[in-house]
Amino acid sequence: MVETANDLALKCSAAARDGADFPMVWDTVLEGHALVVGPSIQTFDDEEHPQLEIQLINGQRLVDISRSGEYFIL
């Protein structure tokens, strides 16, 4: 079964709920994953809160909202 971007976001969110910070999620889930194109970049949401975005091979972006521990797809 091929893992989708949404599957990847759910996997990252589950790791964060289990206490993993972003570096741990990167090391255990994201680094080397077939969907991940490159390293994370820091961006800001509409309210100027920092977030991390990871570019995916399909043109989507995986976004880490570190203040909530959730990951979602843009």
C-alpha positions in Angstrom: 0.0 0.0 0.0 1.3 3.4 -1.0 1.4 6.0 1.8 -0.4 9.2 0.9 0.4 12.7 2.1 -2.6 12.6 4.4 -1.3 9.3 5.8 2.1 11.0 6.4 0.4 13.9 8.2 -1.5 11.5 10.5 1.7 9.6 11.2 3.5 12.8 12.2 0.6 14.0 14.3 0.5 10.7 16.1 4.2 10.9 16.9 3.8 14.4 18.2 0.9 13.4 20.4 3.2 10.7 21.8 5.6 13.3 22.8 8.0 13.6 19.8 9.3 17.1 19.0 9.9 18.1 15.4 13.6 16.9 15.4 12.4 13.5 16.5 9.6 13.4 14.0 12.1 14.4 11.3 14.5 11.7 12.3 12.0 8.9 12.7 9.3 9.6 10.1 10.2 12.2 7.6 13.9 12.0 6.8 14.4 9.7 3.8 10.6 9.3 3.2 9.7 8.9 -0.5 7.3 11.8 -0.4 9.7 14.3 1.2 11.6 16.5 -1.2 13.9 18.4 1.1 14.5 19.9 4.5 11.9 22.0 6.4 11.6 25.7 6.1 10.2 28.1 8.6 7.2 30.1 7.5 4.4 32.1 9.2 0.7 31.6 9.2 -1.9 34.4 8.7 -1.5 35.4 12.4 2.3 35.6 12.1 2.8 32.4 14.2 5.9 30.4 13.1 5.4 27.0 11.5 7.5 24.6 9.6 6.7 23.4 6.0 8.1 20.4 4.3 7.8 20.2 0.5 6.4 17.0 -0.8 7.1 15.3 -4.2 3.5 15.8 -5.3 3.7 19.6 -4.9 1.8 19.6 -1.6 3.4 20.8 1.7 3.3 19.1 5.1 2.9 21.8 7.7 4.0 21.4 11.4 2.0 23.6 13.8 4.4 23.2 16.7 2.3 25.1 19.2 -0.5 22.5 18.7 1.5 19.4 17.8 -0.5 18.9 14.7 0.6 18.3 11.1 -1.6 19.0 8.0 -1.3 19.1 4.3 -1.5 22.3 2.1 
